[in-house]
Each structure stands twice: as C-alpha cells, then as structure tokens.
Amino acid sequence: MKKLSTVLIFIFLSISTKVYSQATKSDPVDSQGWFSAGIDLNLPKKWKAEIEYQARTFNDFKSFNGSFYSIGVEKELASSFSLLAEYRLSKVLKGTYNRISAGFVLNKKLETVKFDLRVLYQNQVQDFDDPTKEIDRDNFVRTRLRMKKELSEKVDMIIAFEPIYQVQQGVKIDNYRIQGGLRYNFTKKSSVDVFYINRPDYGKSYKRVYHILGLSFKQEIKF
C-alpha cells in the first residue's frame, strides 16, 4: 500500500511540475484538473439515480474551462447486468453542449477483484457562442473496462481503460482514457476518489495528449 501511494504521488507531482501550454499543433500537450461532487440515490425496485456537478481547468490548471451538470438513471435487470441513461449539460468556453447517453454495464467478480464493462452510445450537440459557427452534432460509442481491488478496509484501487469511437461515416477512434487512482471510503455511503487520466486525443488532424488530475466526492442516499 505504501509503495503504491508513493508511485501515485510521484506521478502526480511529475505531471504537475512540467510546463505545458494549451494543446496546439506545435505543442499538443496539456495538463488539466477535473473536480466533481455527486449524490447517488439508491431507489426501490433496483433503480438508481445520480446527480453530479463537475468543474474543469485546462492550460496547466491555470484556466477555468467550465461547468458540467449531469443526471443519470440505472436499472438493474439481473445481478450482473444493468441498463444506463444520462443527460449532461456542459457550459464551457466554446459554448454549450447537450449530451444524451444510453447503454449497459456488466459486472463480474473474480476472487478479490471486481470488474465492470460499460458500453455507451452518446449523442452530443454543441451550440457555439460564435453566431458564425453552425451547431455541431457528434455521435460516440464508449467501451470502458474497469477493475477495482480492495487494498484495506478504507482504501480501494481503481484502474480503467476506455477507448472512445466517433460514429461519422463509419467508426473511427476519437480518444483513449487510461485511468488509475485510489478511493478512500469515509463510510459505506461516502467516498472520495483521487485519480490520474492519460488521454491521447485523435479528434484533430494531429495527436493531442492530456494529463488529467482529478478529485471526485460521492455521497449515497438510500430510500
């Protein structure tokens, strides 16, 4: 546990001390921060709902990119299978995004390790603040494989890999998210995640890379 914590701290510090500008063609690397707080509602008849607010920074954490408001629902159909749906409103520098997602998640436990596979189809509409630009519509398919292992009574390790594909005249890779982090459980119903995401982005004609440090707080309420 001590060795793992030391490695994560070293990674975070090495990334945060590097000097990068906002991702451009000449310097396509940027460091960002994602900070969120959410409430999970455990509802009757195997329904769940989630409400979350997230703030993001970019340009080596120096610039505020905007706010993201999400509301989602989940319905468990079997012990290892659930359906998902989510709406997210993003108010960012470029304009306003409306995103709708739908899909499913499969869960499996192998000895002491929990795995889940989440598959989502997303429709995203971007309304630019610039009146000369047309509204942009994009569709994506996301497939995230995540692993969670309990390191102690209070601490879990979480690792995830997620390729994101853009659906436009065929299917092509848009970006990858490779994530690692720790979850500290204050109680059975409240937790905080500290994580790092390496995100190579192929959305432009040149490859961009984002280094993301994140902090996420969750509170569960059971009805």
C-alpha positions in Angstrom: 0.0 0.0 0.0 2.8 2.4 0.9 4.7 1.6 -2.3 1.5 2.2 -4.4 0.8 5.5 -2.8 4.4 6.6 -3.3 4.2 5.8 -7.0 0.9 7.7 -7.5 2.2 10.7 -5.7 5.4 10.7 -7.8 3.3 10.5 -11.0 1.0 13.4 -9.9 4.0 15.6 -8.9 6.0 14.9 -12.1 3.0 15.8 -14.2 2.1 19.0 -12.3 5.6 20.3 -12.3 6.0 20.1 -16.1 5.3 23.3 -18.0 2.9 22.8 -20.9 0.8 25.3 -22.8 -2.7 24.7 -24.1 -2.8 21.9 -26.6 -1.8 23.2 -30.1 -0.4 21.7 -33.3 3.1 22.8 -32.2 2.7 21.7 -28.6 -0.2 19.3 -28.4 0.1 18.5 -24.6 -1.9 20.0 -21.7 -2.4 19.3 -18.0 -6.0 19.6 -16.7 -7.9 19.3 -13.5 -11.3 17.7 -13.1 -13.2 18.2 -9.7 -16.6 16.9 -9.0 -19.2 16.2 -6.3 -22.2 13.9 -6.7 -25.1 12.3 -5.0 -26.1 8.6 -5.7 -29.7 7.8 -4.9 -30.4 4.2 -4.1 -34.1 3.8 -5.0 -36.6 1.0 -4.6 -37.1 -1.8 -7.1 -33.4 -1.8 -8.1 -33.4 1.7 -9.5 -30.6 4.2 -9.0 -30.2 7.8 -9.9 -27.1 10.1 -9.9 -26.7 13.8 -9.8 -23.3 15.3 -10.3 -21.5 18.7 -10.8 -18.0 18.8 -12.3 -15.7 21.8 -12.8 -12.7 21.6 -15.1 -9.5 23.5 -15.6 -7.0 23.4 -18.5 -3.9 25.3 -19.8 -1.8 23.7 -17.0 -4.6 24.2 -14.4 -4.4 28.0 -14.9 -7.7 28.5 -16.9 -11.2 27.6 -15.9 -12.9 25.6 -18.7 -16.4 25.4 -17.5 -19.1 23.5 -15.5 -20.7 20.1 -16.3 -24.1 19.2 -14.8 -25.2 15.5 -15.1 -28.2 13.5 -14.1 -28.4 9.7 -14.8 -30.5 6.7 -14.0 -29.7 3.0 -13.7 -32.0 -0.1 -13.7 -30.7 -3.4 -12.5 -32.2 -6.2 -14.6 -30.0 -9.0 -13.2 -27.3 -9.4 -10.6 -24.6 -8.7 -13.2 -26.5 -6.6 -15.8 -27.9 -3.0 -15.7 -29.2 -0.5 -18.2 -28.0 3.1 -18.1 -29.1 6.5 -19.3 -27.7 10.0 -18.7 -28.2 13.6 -19.7 -25.3 16.2 -19.3 -25.3 19.9 -19.8 -21.9 21.5 -20.3 -21.3 25.3 -20.1 -17.8 25.7 -21.3 -15.7 28.4 -23.0 -16.5 27.3 -26.5 -20.3 27.2 -25.9 -23.0 24.9 -24.6 -23.0 21.1 -25.0 -26.1 18.9 -24.6 -25.2 15.2 -24.3 -27.5 12.2 -24.0 -26.1 8.7 -23.3 -27.6 5.2 -23.2 -26.2 1.8 -22.7 -25.5 -1.0 -20.3 -23.0 -2.3 -17.7 -21.9 -5.9 -17.0 -20.4 -6.7 -13.6 -18.1 -9.7 -12.6 -16.1 -10.6 -9.5 -13.1 -12.8 -9.7 -11.8 -13.7 -6.3 -10.9 -10.3 -4.7 -11.1 -8.2 -7.9 -14.3 -6.6 -9.2 -14.6 -5.9 -12.9 -17.2 -4.0 -14.9 -17.7 -3.4 -18.6 -19.7 -0.3 -19.6 -20.9 0.3 -23.1 -22.5 3.6 -24.0 -23.9 5.3 -27.1 -23.7 9.1 -26.9 -25.3 11.9 -28.9 -23.7 15.3 -28.4 -24.9 18.7 -29.7 -22.6 21.7 -29.4 -24.1 25.2 -29.7 -21.2 27.7 -30.2 -21.2 31.2 -28.7 -19.9 32.4 -32.1 -23.0 33.0 -34.2 -21.0 32.4 -37.4 -20.5 28.8 -36.5 -23.1 26.1 -37.1 -24.3 23.8 -34.4 -22.1 20.7 -34.2 -23.6 17.3 -33.7 -21.5 14.2 -32.9 -22.2 10.6 -32.0 -19.8 8.4 -30.0 -19.5 4.8 -28.8 -17.6 4.3 -25.5 -16.4 1.0 -24.0 -14.9 1.2 -20.6 -13.3 -1.8 -18.8 -12.7 -1.0 -15.1 -11.1 -3.0 -12.3 -11.5 -2.4 -8.5 -9.5 -4.1 -5.8 -9.8 -3.5 -2.1 -6.4 -2.6 -0.6 -7.6 -2.1 3.0 -10.9 -1.6 4.9 -11.0 2.0 3.8 -9.0 2.2 0.5 -9.7 0.7 -3.0 -7.5 0.8 -6.1 -9.3 1.5 -9.4 -7.8 1.1 -12.9 -9.8 1.7 -16.1 -9.2 1.7 -19.9 -11.7 3.3 -22.2 -11.5 3.8 -26.0 -14.0 6.3 -27.4 -15.1 6.0 -31.0 -16.7 8.6 -33.2 -19.5 7.5 -35.4 -19.4 9.6 -38.6 -19.4 8.0 -42.0 -18.1 4.9 -40.3 -16.4 4.3 -36.9 -13.0 5.8 -36.0 -11.1 6.2 -32.8 -11.5 9.7 -31.2 -9.6 9.3 -27.9 -8.5 6.9 -25.2 -8.8 7.3 -21.4 -6.3 5.3 -19.3 -7.1 5.9 -15.6 -5.6 4.9 -12.3 -6.4 6.1 -8.8 -7.4 5.4 -5.2 -10.8 5.6 -3.5 -11.0 6.4 0.2 -14.2 5.3 1.9 -15.1 7.6 4.8 -18.2 5.5 5.5 -20.1 2.8 3.5 -22.0 5.7 1.8 -19.5 8.4 1.3 -16.1 8.3 -0.5 -13.5 10.4 -2.4 -11.6 9.4 -5.5 -8.1 10.7 -6.4 -7.2 9.8 -9.9 -5.0 10.4 -13.0 -6.1 10.0 -16.6 -3.8 9.8 -19.6 -5.9 10.9 -22.6 -4.4 10.7 -26.1 -6.8 12.5 -28.4 -7.1 11.9 -32.1 -10.0 14.3 -32.7 -7.9 16.7 -34.7 -5.6 16.1 -37.7 -2.7 15.9 -35.1 -2.4 13.8 -32.0 -3.0 15.7 -28.7 -2.3 14.4 -25.2 -4.0 15.4 -22.0 -2.7 14.7 -18.5 -5.7 14.9 -16.1 -5.6 15.0 -12.3 -9.0 14.6 -10.6 -10.8 14.6 -7.3 -14.3 13.3 -7.0 -16.6 13.1 -3.9 -19.6 10.9 -3.8 -22.4 10.6 -1.2 -25.0 7.8 -1.3 -28.6 8.2 -0.1 -30.8 5.2 0.3 -34.6 5.3 0.1 
